[in-house]
């Protein structure tokens, strides 16, 4: 299925995306600082997706 085609059913809850993004930051204290950047990039992308879905932008 093409990624731009919406799936049937209710839209995903943006709060779930935000919770998953924040959960991805768990355990940073166990990682080398150099590995933090990748985690922050992933969280930033997930938060951006979640927040833009709220406004349907």
PQR file with spaces between the fields and no chain letter, atoms N, CA, C, O and H, PARSE charges and radii, in Angstrom:
ATOM       1  N    UNK     1       0.849   -1.179    0.000 -0.4000 1.5000
ATOM       2  CA   UNK     1       0.000    0.000    0.000 -0.0000 2.0000
ATOM       3  C    UNK     1       0.890    1.237    0.000  0.5500 1.7000
ATOM       4  O    UNK     1       1.939    1.261    0.645 -0.5500 1.4000
ATOM       5  N    UNK     2       0.471    2.239   -0.713 -0.4000 1.5000
ATOM       6  CA   UNK     2       1.219    3.493   -0.811 -0.0000 2.0000
ATOM       7  C    UNK     2       1.157    4.218    0.523  0.5500 1.7000
ATOM       8  O    UNK     2       0.097    4.254    1.149 -0.5500 1.4000
ATOM       9  H    UNK     2      -0.381    2.220   -1.237  0.4000 1.0000
ATOM      10  N    UNK     3       2.289    4.808    0.985 -0.4000 1.5000
ATOM      11  CA   UNK     3       2.310    5.439    2.310 -0.0000 2.0000
ATOM      12  C    UNK     3       1.407    6.667    2.444  0.5500 1.7000
ATOM      13  O    UNK     3       1.074    7.052    3.565 -0.5500 1.4000
ATOM      14  H    UNK     3       3.150    4.778    0.477  0.4000 1.0000
ATOM      15  N    UNK     4       0.996    7.298    1.323 -0.4000 1.5000
ATOM      16  CA   UNK     4       0.147    8.484    1.402 -0.0000 2.0000
ATOM      17  C    UNK     4      -1.336    8.142    1.427  0.5500 1.7000
ATOM      18  O    UNK     4      -2.172    9.028    1.603 -0.5500 1.4000
ATOM      19  H    UNK     4       1.266    6.986    0.412  0.4000 1.0000
ATOM      20  N    UNK     5      -1.671    6.873    1.254 -0.4000 1.5000
ATOM      21  CA   UNK     5      -3.066    6.455    1.267 -0.0000 2.0000
ATOM      22  C    UNK     5      -3.473    6.195    2.710  0.5500 1.7000
ATOM      23  O    UNK     5      -2.887    5.343    3.377 -0.5500 1.4000
ATOM      24  H    UNK     5      -0.992    6.153    1.111  0.4000 1.0000
ATOM      25  N    UNK     6      -4.497    6.941    3.208 -0.4000 1.5000
ATOM      26  CA   UNK     6      -4.894    6.733    4.599 -0.0000 2.0000
ATOM      27  C    UNK     6      -5.490    5.346    4.807  0.5500 1.7000
ATOM      28  O    UNK     6      -6.153    4.799    3.926 -0.5500 1.4000
ATOM      29  H    UNK     6      -4.974    7.634    2.666  0.4000 1.0000
ATOM      30  N    UNK     7      -5.245    4.803    5.967 -0.4000 1.5000
ATOM      31  CA   UNK     7      -5.815    3.511    6.319 -0.0000 2.0000
ATOM      32  C    UNK     7      -7.246    3.713    6.791  0.5500 1.7000
ATOM      33  O    UNK     7      -7.569    4.751    7.368 -0.5500 1.4000
ATOM      34  H    UNK     7      -4.707    5.248    6.683  0.4000 1.0000
ATOM      35  N    UNK     8      -8.115    2.719    6.549 -0.4000 1.5000
ATOM      36  CA   UNK     8      -9.491    2.849    7.020 -0.0000 2.0000
ATOM      37  C    UNK     8      -9.534    2.835    8.554  0.5500 1.7000
ATOM      38  O    UNK     8      -8.664    2.269    9.215 -0.5500 1.4000
ATOM      39  H    UNK     8      -7.853    1.875    6.080  0.4000 1.0000
ATOM      40  N    UNK     9     -10.548    3.459    9.077 -0.4000 1.5000
ATOM      41  CA   UNK     9     -10.712    3.483   10.527 -0.0000 2.0000
ATOM      42  C    UNK     9     -10.364    4.832   11.098  0.5500 1.7000
ATOM      43  O    UNK     9     -10.011    5.757   10.367 -0.5500 1.4000
ATOM      44  H    UNK     9     -11.255    3.918    8.540  0.4000 1.0000
ATOM      45  N    UNK    10     -10.463    4.944   12.412 -0.4000 1.5000
ATOM      46  CA   UNK    10     -10.164    6.233   13.041 -0.0000 2.0000
ATOM      47  C    UNK    10      -8.688    6.576   12.915  0.5500 1.7000
ATOM      48  O    UNK    10      -7.837    5.689   12.850 -0.5500 1.4000
ATOM      49  H    UNK    10     -10.750    4.192   13.006  0.4000 1.0000
ATOM      50  N    UNK    11      -8.394    7.869   12.881 -0.4000 1.5000
ATOM      51  CA   UNK    11      -6.979    8.257   12.793 -0.0000 2.0000
ATOM      52  C    UNK    11      -6.235    7.852   14.062  0.5500 1.7000
ATOM      53  O    UNK    11      -6.842    7.727   15.126 -0.5500 1.4000
ATOM      54  H    UNK    11      -9.086    8.589   12.934  0.4000 1.0000
ATOM      55  N    UNK    12      -4.930    7.647   13.953 -0.4000 1.5000
ATOM      56  CA   UNK    12      -4.166    7.292   15.152 -0.0000 2.0000
ATOM      57  C    UNK    12      -4.197    8.438   16.168  0.5500 1.7000
ATOM      58  O    UNK    12      -4.250    9.612   15.804 -0.5500 1.4000
ATOM      59  H    UNK    12      -4.437    7.748   13.089  0.4000 1.0000
ATOM      60  N    UNK    13      -4.164    8.074   17.414 -0.4000 1.5000
ATOM      61  CA   UNK    13      -4.167    9.064   18.488 -0.0000 2.0000
ATOM      62  C    UNK    13      -2.785    9.692   18.568  0.5500 1.7000
ATOM      63  O    UNK    13      -1.809    8.978   18.802 -0.5500 1.4000
ATOM      64  H    UNK    13      -4.121    7.120   17.710  0.4000 1.0000
ATOM      65  N    UNK    14      -2.665   11.019   18.378 -0.4000 1.5000
ATOM      66  CA   UNK    14      -1.349   11.656   18.418 -0.0000 2.0000
ATOM      67  C    UNK    14      -0.652   11.491   19.768  0.5500 1.7000
ATOM      68  O    UNK    14       0.577   11.511   19.841 -0.5500 1.4000
ATOM      69  H    UNK    14      -3.457   11.599   18.188  0.4000 1.0000
ATOM      70  N    UNK    15      -1.428   11.330   20.827 -0.4000 1.5000
ATOM      71  CA   UNK    15      -0.825   11.150   22.153 -0.0000 2.0000
ATOM      72  C    UNK    15      -0.022    9.856   22.197  0.5500 1.7000
ATOM      73  O    UNK    15       1.016    9.788   22.857 -0.5500 1.4000
ATOM      74  H    UNK    15      -2.426   11.314   20.769  0.4000 1.0000
ATOM      75  N    UNK    16      -0.499    8.828   21.496 -0.4000 1.5000
ATOM      76  CA   UNK    16       0.257    7.566   21.438 -0.0000 2.0000
ATOM      77  C    UNK    16       1.620    7.792   20.790  0.5500 1.7000
ATOM      78  O    UNK    16       2.626    7.255   21.256 -0.5500 1.4000
ATOM      79  H    UNK    16      -1.341    8.883   20.961  0.4000 1.0000
ATOM      80  N    UNK    17       1.658    8.581   19.719 -0.4000 1.5000
ATOM      81  CA   UNK    17       2.924    8.883   19.055 -0.0000 2.0000
ATOM      82  C    UNK    17       3.862    9.672   19.951  0.5500 1.7000
ATOM      83  O    UNK    17       5.073    9.451   19.946 -0.5500 1.4000
ATOM      84  H    UNK    17       0.841    9.017   19.341  0.4000 1.0000
ATOM      85  N    UNK    18       3.303   10.584   20.711 -0.4000 1.5000
ATOM      86  CA   UNK    18       4.111   11.379   21.632 -0.0000 2.0000
ATOM      87  C    UNK    18       4.670   10.486   22.732  0.5500 1.7000
ATOM      88  O    UNK    18       5.845   10.586   23.085 -0.5500 1.4000
ATOM      89  H    UNK    18       2.319   10.764   20.715  0.4000 1.0000
ATOM      90  N    UNK    19       3.825    9.614   23.271 -0.4000 1.5000
ATOM      91  CA   UNK    19       4.278    8.686   24.320 -0.0000 2.0000
ATOM      92  C    UNK    19       5.384    7.769   23.814  0.5500 1.7000
ATOM      93  O    UNK    19       6.361    7.523   24.522 -0.5500 1.4000
ATOM      94  H    UNK    19       2.870    9.533   22.984  0.4000 1.0000
ATOM      95  N    UNK    20       5.235    7.261   22.585 -0.4000 1.5000
ATOM      96  CA   UNK    20       6.272    6.391   22.009 -0.0000 2.0000
ATOM      97  C    UNK    20       7.570    7.163   21.798  0.5500 1.7000
ATOM      98  O    UNK    20       8.658    6.640   22.042 -0.5500 1.4000
ATOM      99  H    UNK    20       4.442    7.461   22.009  0.4000 1.0000
ATOM     100  N    UNK    21       7.449    8.410   21.343 -0.4000 1.5000
ATOM     101  CA   UNK    21       8.652    9.221   21.124 -0.0000 2.0000
ATOM     102  C    UNK    21       9.394    9.451   22.430  0.5500 1.7000
ATOM     103  O    UNK    21      10.618    9.327   22.481 -0.5500 1.4000
ATOM     104  H    UNK    21       6.565    8.835   21.145  0.4000 1.0000
ATOM     105  N    UNK    22       8.673    9.780   23.469 -0.4000 1.5000
ATOM     106  CA   UNK    22       9.310   10.013   24.765 -0.0000 2.0000
ATOM     107  C    UNK    22       9.873    8.724   25.346  0.5500 1.7000
ATOM     108  O    UNK    22      10.922    8.740   25.990 -0.5500 1.4000
ATOM     109  H    UNK    22       7.679    9.881   23.427  0.4000 1.0000
ATOM     110  N    UNK    23       9.188    7.616   25.124 -0.4000 1.5000
ATOM     111  CA   UNK    23       9.690    6.330   25.609 -0.0000 2.0000
ATOM     112  C    UNK    23      11.011    5.971   24.924  0.5500 1.7000
ATOM     113  O    UNK    23      11.841    5.271   25.503 -0.5500 1.4000
ATOM     114  H    UNK    23       8.336    7.603   24.601  0.4000 1.0000
ATOM     115  N    UNK    24      11.203    6.448   23.697 -0.4000 1.5000
ATOM     116  CA   UNK    24      12.450    6.198   22.982 -0.0000 2.0000
ATOM     117  C    UNK    24      13.647    6.879   23.632  0.5500 1.7000
ATOM     118  O    UNK    24      14.793    6.560   23.317 -0.5500 1.4000
ATOM     119  H    UNK    24      10.529    7.016   23.227  0.4000 1.0000
ATOM     120  N    UNK    25      13.383    7.812   24.533 -0.4000 1.5000
ATOM     121  CA   UNK    25      14.468    8.496   25.234 -0.0000 2.0000
ATOM     122  C    UNK    25      14.831    7.799   26.544  0.5500 1.7000
ATOM     123  O    UNK    25      15.808    8.161   27.199 -0.5500 1.4000
ATOM     124  H    UNK    25      12.452    8.071   24.788  0.4000 1.0000
ATOM     125  N    UNK    26      14.036    6.797   26.919 -0.4000 1.5000
ATOM     126  CA   UNK    26      14.348    6.041   28.136 -0.0000 2.0000
ATOM     127  C    UNK    26      15.710    5.361   27.989  0.5500 1.7000
ATOM     128  O    UNK    26      16.052    4.872   26.912 -0.5500 1.4000
ATOM     129  H    UNK    26      13.242    6.502   26.388  0.4000 1.0000
ATOM     130  N    UNK    27      16.453    5.333   29.032 -0.4000 1.5000
ATOM     131  CA   UNK    27      17.730    4.640   29.040 -0.0000 2.0000
ATOM     132  C    UNK    27      18.891    5.425   28.462  0.5500 1.7000
ATOM     133  O    UNK    27      19.970    4.869   28.259 -0.5500 1.4000
ATOM     134  H    UNK    27      16.175    5.730   29.907  0.4000 1.0000
ATOM     135  N    UNK    28      18.689    6.711   28.191 -0.4000 1.5000
ATOM     136  CA   UNK    28      19.799    7.503   27.654 -0.0000 2.0000
ATOM     137  C    UNK    28      21.002    7.483   28.584  0.5500 1.7000
ATOM     138  O    UNK    28      22.147    7.535   28.135 -0.5500 1.4000
ATOM     139  H    UNK    28      17.812    7.162   28.356  0.4000 1.0000
ATOM     140  N    UNK    29      20.739    7.409   29.874 -0.4000 1.5000
ATOM     141  CA   UNK    29      21.850    7.412   30.825 -0.0000 2.0000
ATOM     142  C    UNK    29      22.705    6.152   30.728  0.5500 1.7000
ATOM     143  O    UNK    29      23.805    6.106   31.279 -0.5500 1.4000
ATOM     144  H    UNK    29      19.809    7.368   30.239  0.4000 1.0000
ATOM     145  N    UNK    30      22.214    5.142   30.039 -0.4000 1.5000
ATOM     146  CA   UNK    30      22.961    3.905   29.856 -0.0000 2.0000
ATOM     147  C    UNK    30      23.773    3.896   28.549  0.5500 1.7000
ATOM     148  O    UNK    30      24.557    2.979   28.306 -0.5500 1.4000
ATOM     149  H    UNK    30      21.320    5.180   29.591  0.4000 1.0000
ATOM     150  N    UNK    31      23.577    4.917   27.720 -0.4000 1.5000
ATOM     151  CA   UNK    31      24.244    4.985   26.418 -0.0000 2.0000
ATOM     152  C    UNK    31      25.394    5.982   26.446  0.5500 1.7000
ATOM     153  O    UNK    31      25.434    6.890   27.276 -0.5500 1.4000
ATOM     154  H    UNK    31      22.941    5.662   27.917  0.4000 1.0000
ATOM     155  N    UNK    32      26.309    5.794   25.536 -0.4000 1.5000
ATOM     156  CA   UNK    32      27.369    6.782   25.326 -0.0000 2.0000
ATOM     157  C    UNK    32      26.719    8.061   24.790  0.5500 1.7000
ATOM     158  O    UNK    32      25.720    7.997   24.073 -0.5500 1.4000
ATOM     159  H    UNK    32      26.276    5.056   24.862  0.4000 1.0000
ATOM     160  N    UNK    33      27.273    9.196   25.129 -0.4000 1.5000
ATOM     161  CA   UNK    33      26.712   10.478   24.698 -0.0000 2.0000
ATOM     162  C    UNK    33      26.614   10.551   23.174  0.5500 1.7000
ATOM     163  O    UNK    33      25.661   11.127   22.648 -0.5500 1.4000
ATOM     164  H    UNK    33      28.085    9.248   25.711  0.4000 1.0000
ATOM     165  N    UNK    34      27.552    9.995   22.479 -0.4000 1.5000
ATOM     166  CA   UNK    34      27.535   10.034   21.020 -0.0000 2.0000
ATOM     167  C    UNK    34      26.283    9.357   20.456  0.5500 1.7000
ATOM     168  O    UNK    34      25.847    9.700   19.358 -0.5500 1.4000
ATOM     169  H    UNK    34      28.326    9.528   22.905  0.4000 1.0000
ATOM     170  N    UNK    35      25.703    8.410   21.179 -0.4000 1.5000
ATOM     171  CA   UNK    35      24.498    7.708   20.723 -0.0000 2.0000
ATOM     172  C    UNK    35      23.221    8.480   21.029  0.5500 1.7000
ATOM     173  O    UNK    35      22.153    8.112   20.540 -0.5500 1.4000
ATOM     174  H    UNK    35      26.058    8.131   22.072  0.4000 1.0000
ATOM     175  N    UNK    36      23.307    9.530   21.818 -0.4000 1.5000
ATOM     176  CA   UNK    36      22.127   10.316   22.161 -0.0000 2.0000
ATOM     177  C    UNK    36      21.544   11.023   20.939  0.5500 1.7000
ATOM     178  O    UNK    36      20.326   11.147   20.816 -0.5500 1.4000
ATOM     179  H    UNK    36      24.175    9.829   22.214  0.4000 1.0000
ATOM     180  N    UNK    37      22.399   11.481   20.047 -0.4000 1.5000
ATOM     181  CA   UNK    37      21.946   12.255   18.891 -0.0000 2.0000
ATOM     182  C    UNK    37      20.946   11.456   18.063  0.5500 1.7000
ATOM     183  O    UNK    37      19.911   11.991   17.666 -0.5500 1.4000
ATOM     184  H    UNK    37      23.389   11.381   20.147  0.4000 1.0000
ATOM     185  N    UNK    38      21.232   10.212   17.803 -0.4000 1.5000
ATOM     186  CA   UNK    38      20.321    9.378   17.008 -0.0000 2.0000
ATOM     187  C    UNK    38      18.976    9.233   17.717  0.5500 1.7000
ATOM     188  O    UNK    38      17.927    9.310   17.076 -0.5500 1.4000
ATOM     189  H    UNK    38      22.073    9.777   18.125  0.4000 1.0000
ATOM     190  N    UNK    39      18.998    9.025   19.028 -0.4000 1.5000
ATOM     191  CA   UNK    39      17.750    8.895   19.791 -0.0000 2.0000
ATOM     192  C    UNK    39      16.946   10.188   19.734  0.5500 1.7000
ATOM     193  O    UNK    39      15.726   10.159   19.571 -0.5500 1.4000
ATOM     194  H    UNK    39      19.849    8.963   19.548  0.4000 1.0000
ATOM     195  N    UNK    40      17.639   11.334   19.871 -0.4000 1.5000
ATOM     196  CA   UNK    40      16.939   12.611   19.811 -0.0000 2.0000
ATOM     197  C    UNK    40      16.371   12.858   18.415  0.5500 1.7000
ATOM     198  O    UNK    40      15.272   13.398   18.290 -0.5500 1.4000
ATOM     199  H    UNK    40      18.630   11.358   20.004  0.4000 1.0000
ATOM     200  N    UNK    41      17.089   12.480   17.374 -0.4000 1.5000
ATOM     201  CA   UNK    41      16.588   12.646   16.008 -0.0000 2.0000
ATOM     202  C    UNK    41      15.322   11.818   15.784  0.5500 1.7000
ATOM     203  O    UNK    41      14.363   12.299   15.181 -0.5500 1.4000
ATOM     204  H    UNK    41      17.982   12.042   17.476  0.4000 1.0000
ATOM     205  N    UNK    42      15.317   10.586   16.266 -0.4000 1.5000
ATOM     206  CA   UNK    42      14.146    9.720   16.126 -0.0000 2.0000
ATOM     207  C    UNK    42      12.969   10.305   16.900  0.5500 1.7000
ATOM     208  O    UNK    42      11.848   10.344   16.392 -0.5500 1.4000
ATOM     209  H    UNK    42      16.096   10.195   16.756  0.4000 1.0000
ATOM     210  N    UNK    43      13.220   10.759   18.128 -0.4000 1.5000
ATOM     211  CA   UNK    43      12.155   11.344   18.941 -0.0000 2.0000
ATOM     212  C    UNK    43      11.620   12.623   18.291  0.5500 1.7000
ATOM     213  O    UNK    43      10.412   12.860   18.283 -0.5500 1.4000
ATOM     214  H    UNK    43      14.130   10.727   18.540  0.4000 1.0000
ATOM     215  N    UNK    44      12.510   13.434   17.754 -0.4000 1.5000
ATOM     216  CA   UNK    44      12.082   14.678   17.101 -0.0000 2.0000
ATOM     217  C    UNK    44      11.185   14.382   15.911  0.5500 1.7000
ATOM     218  O    UNK    44      10.153   15.030   15.736 -0.5500 1.4000
ATOM     219  H    UNK    44      13.491   13.241   17.760  0.4000 1.0000
ATOM     220  N    UNK    45      11.566   13.419   15.097 -0.4000 1.5000
ATOM     221  CA   UNK    45      10.751   13.056   13.931 -0.0000 2.0000
ATOM     222  C    UNK    45       9.378   12.530   14.365  0.5500 1.7000
ATOM     223  O    UNK    45       8.360   12.875   13.766 -0.5500 1.4000
ATOM     224  H    UNK    45      12.405   12.893   15.239  0.4000 1.0000
ATOM     225  N    UNK    46       9.356   11.701   15.398 -0.4000 1.5000
ATOM     226  CA   UNK    46       8.084   11.145   15.881 -0.0000 2.0000
ATOM     227  C    UNK    46       7.197   12.245   16.459  0.5500 1.7000
ATOM     228  O    UNK    46       5.987   12.252   16.232 -0.5500 1.4000
ATOM     229  H    UNK    46      10.183   11.420   15.885  0.4000 1.0000
ATOM     230  N    UNK    47       7.793   13.170   17.201 -0.4000 1.5000
ATOM     231  CA   UNK    47       7.012   14.275   17.758 -0.0000 2.0000
ATOM     232  C    UNK    47       6.478   15.187   16.655  0.5500 1.7000
ATOM     233  O    UNK    47       5.340   15.651   16.724 -0.5500 1.4000
ATOM     234  H    UNK    47       8.776   13.164   17.386  0.4000 1.0000
ATOM     235  N    UNK    48       7.291   15.438   15.650 -0.4000 1.5000
ATOM     236  CA   UNK    48       6.848   16.252   14.519 -0.0000 2.0000
ATOM     237  C    UNK    48       5.663   15.602   13.827  0.5500 1.7000
ATOM     238  O    UNK    48       4.675   16.269   13.520 -0.5500 1.4000
ATOM     239  H    UNK    48       8.216   15.060   15.594  0.4000 1.0000
ATOM     240  N    UNK    49       5.758   14.294   13.579 -0.4000 1.5000
ATOM     241  CA   UNK    49       4.642   13.573   12.942 -0.0000 2.0000
ATOM     242  C    UNK    49       3.382   13.647   13.798  0.5500 1.7000
ATOM     243  O    UNK    49       2.295   13.917   13.288 -0.5500 1.4000
ATOM     244  H    UNK    49       6.560   13.751   13.829  0.4000 1.0000
ATOM     245  N    UNK    50       3.528   13.409   15.090 -0.4000 1.5000
ATOM     246  CA   UNK    50       2.373   13.419   15.983 -0.0000 2.0000
ATOM     247  C    UNK    50       1.731   14.805   16.033  0.5500 1.7000
ATOM     248  O    UNK    50       0.509   14.938   15.965 -0.5500 1.4000
ATOM     249  H    UNK    50       4.411   13.190   15.505  0.4000 1.0000
ATOM     250  N    UNK    51       2.558   15.819   16.151 -0.4000 1.5000
ATOM     251  CA   UNK    51       2.013   17.173   16.277 -0.0000 2.0000
ATOM     252  C    UNK    51       1.395   17.677   14.981  0.5500 1.7000
ATOM     253  O    UNK    51       0.386   18.381   15.021 -0.5500 1.4000
ATOM     254  H    UNK    51       3.550   15.711   16.207  0.4000 1.0000
ATOM     255  N    UNK    52       1.972   17.338   13.835 -0.4000 1.5000
ATOM     256  CA   UNK    52       1.379   17.777   12.567 -0.0000 2.0000
ATOM     257  C    UNK    52       0.087   17.035   12.292  0.5500 1.7000
ATOM     258  O    UNK    52      -0.788   17.562   11.606 -0.5500 1.4000
ATOM     259  H    UNK    52       2.792   16.766   13.802  0.4000 1.0000
ATOM     260  N    UNK    53      -0.056   15.825   12.810 -0.4000 1.5000
ATOM     261  CA   UNK    53      -1.303   15.089   12.585 -0.0000 2.0000
ATOM     262  C    UNK    53      -2.459   15.722   13.352  0.5500 1.7000
ATOM     263  O    UNK    53      -3.618   15.556   12.972 -0.5500 1.4000
ATOM     264  H    UNK    53       0.655   15.397   13.367  0.4000 1.0000
ATOM     265  N    UNK    54      -2.157   16.442   14.422 -0.4000 1.5000
ATOM     266  CA   UNK    54      -3.205   17.103   15.194 -0.0000 2.0000
ATOM     267  C    UNK    54      -3.892   18.171   14.344  0.5500 1.7000
ATOM     268  O    UNK    54      -5.116   18.299   14.357 -0.5500 1.4000
ATOM     269  H    UNK    54      -1.216   16.577   14.731  0.4000 1.0000
ATOM     270  N    UNK    55      -3.095   18.925   13.614 -0.4000 1.5000
ATOM     271  CA   UNK    55      -3.629   20.008   12.781 -0.0000 2.0000
ATOM     272  C    UNK    55      -3.968   19.545   11.372  0.5500 1.7000
ATOM     273  O    UNK    55      -4.457   20.325   10.555 -0.5500 1.4000
ATOM     274  H    UNK    55      -2.100   18.821   13.603  0.4000 1.0000
ATOM     275  N    UNK    56      -3.708   18.279   11.092 -0.4000 1.5000
ATOM     276  CA   UNK    56      -3.950   17.707    9.757 -0.0000 2.0000
ATOM     277  C    UNK    56      -3.170   18.496    8.705  0.5500 1.7000
ATOM     278  O    UNK    56      -3.645   18.694    7.587 -0.5500 1.4000
ATOM     279  H    UNK    56      -3.311   17.645   11.756  0.4000 1.0000
ATOM     280  N    UNK    57      -1.950   18.949    9.083 -0.4000 1.5000
ATOM     281  CA   UNK    57      -1.105   19.732    8.171 -0.0000 2.0000
ATOM     282  C    UNK    57      -0.344   18.784    7.277  0.5500 1.7000
ATOM     283  O    UNK    57       0.432   19.225    6.429 -0.5500 1.4000
ATOM     284  H    UNK    57      -1.565   18.788    9.991  0.4000 1.0000
